Amino acid sequence: MYARVARWEGAEGDAMRRSAEQINFEASSGPPEGVPATGFLMLIDPDNGRGFAISLFETEDDLRAGDEVLNSMNPPDDGFGERVSVESYEVAVDVRF
C-alpha cells in the first residue's frame, strides 16, 4: 500500500472545518473521478491553520495516477490555505482498532 501526503498551511479554522464537512459528504460516493484511492484521511489543526490530506493507494501506479489528478485539484473552500508539500510513502504498518 502507498500513501500520498499533502500538507497545508495558512488556513482559517472555520474554512478547514467547512472543507472537511464537504469532503466527507462527497466522499460517501467514493474517491474523485480519476483517483484510484482505497482510503482517505484528513487531519486538521484549525487553531494553527495546518492540515494533512492522506490518500491511500494499493499500488505505485495507482498512486501516480491519483497524484496527477489530485495535483490539479483545489480544496472546496477558499480559506483552506496553501498546499506547501506533497510526499509519497510506502505504508509499512496499517493498524486499525
Secondary structure, 3 states (H helix, E strand, C coil): CEEEEEEEECCCHHHHHHHHHHHHHHHCCCCCCCCCCCEEEEEEECCCCEEEEEEEECCHHHHHHHHHHHHCCCCCCHHHCEEEEEEEEECCCCCCC
